[in-house]
Amino acid sequence: MGNNDDESTLLRLDRGADTSRGATSQLQVRVREYRGHRFVDVRLFWRGDDGELRPGKKGIALRRGELAKVRAALEQAEAELDAGAGAQP
């Protein structure tokens, strides 16, 4: 899962420390290619003892045909959160 010319990181979102392991984590959204198929990879990375970010097991790979459905579901979830009492950004 190393970086190469077939990958493009679109988002890096620091999530702070994981209290169970004491490690910091980062959510990344990347466009990747595997065996000739391009997809969006949403994955949680963690920082090892050596300071390097490593991909974790927590993540999902989305094919092009799945993006619109996931985007719609996320927009609906955001609207439901906003409709709740004390909505936060």
C-alpha positions in Angstrom: 0.0 0.0 0.0 2.9 2.4 -0.5 2.6 5.6 -2.4 3.1 5.5 -6.1 2.0 7.4 -9.2 -1.3 5.5 -9.3 -2.4 6.9 -5.9 -3.7 10.4 -5.1 -4.4 11.4 -1.5 -7.5 13.7 -1.4 -7.8 14.1 2.3 -5.7 13.7 5.4 -7.7 14.2 8.6 -5.8 13.9 11.9 -7.8 12.1 14.5 -5.5 12.5 17.6 -4.5 9.8 19.9 -6.1 6.3 20.1 -6.3 5.9 23.9 -6.3 2.1 23.7 -2.8 2.0 22.0 -1.5 5.5 22.6 -0.9 6.0 18.9 -2.0 8.9 16.8 -4.2 8.2 13.8 -5.1 9.8 10.5 -8.1 9.2 8.2 -7.1 9.3 4.5 -9.1 9.3 1.4 -7.2 8.3 -1.7 -7.7 7.3 -5.3 -5.8 4.0 -5.9 -5.4 1.4 -8.6 -5.1 -2.3 -8.1 -4.9 -4.8 -10.9 -6.0 -2.3 -13.4 -9.1 -1.2 -11.4 -9.3 2.3 -9.9 -11.2 2.9 -6.7 -11.5 5.2 -3.7 -9.8 4.0 -0.5 -11.0 5.4 2.8 -8.6 4.1 5.5 -7.5 4.8 9.0 -3.7 5.1 9.3 -1.7 5.0 12.5 1.7 6.3 13.5 4.2 3.7 14.5 6.9 4.0 17.2 9.2 5.2 14.4 6.9 8.1 13.5 5.9 6.6 10.1 2.2 6.4 9.1 1.0 2.9 8.4 -2.3 1.8 6.9 -4.6 0.0 9.3 -7.1 -2.7 8.8 -10.0 -0.2 9.3 -11.0 1.0 5.9 -13.2 0.5 2.9 -12.5 0.5 -0.9 -15.3 1.9 -3.0 -15.8 1.3 -6.7 -16.9 4.1 -9.0 -20.5 2.7 -9.1 -20.8 2.8 -5.3 -19.7 6.5 -4.8 -23.1 8.1 -5.6 -24.9 5.9 -3.2 -22.4 6.4 -0.4 -22.3 10.2 -1.0 -26.1 10.3 -0.8 -26.1 8.3 2.4 -23.4 10.6 4.0 -25.4 13.7 3.0 -28.5 12.2 4.6 -26.6 11.4 7.7 -25.2 14.9 7.9 -28.8 16.3 7.5 -30.0 14.1 10.3 -27.1 15.2 12.6 -27.9 18.9 11.8 -31.6 18.3 12.5 -30.8 17.0 16.0 -30.7 19.2 19.1 -27.5 21.0 19.6 -26.1 20.3 16.1 -22.4 20.8 15.8 -20.3 21.4 12.7 
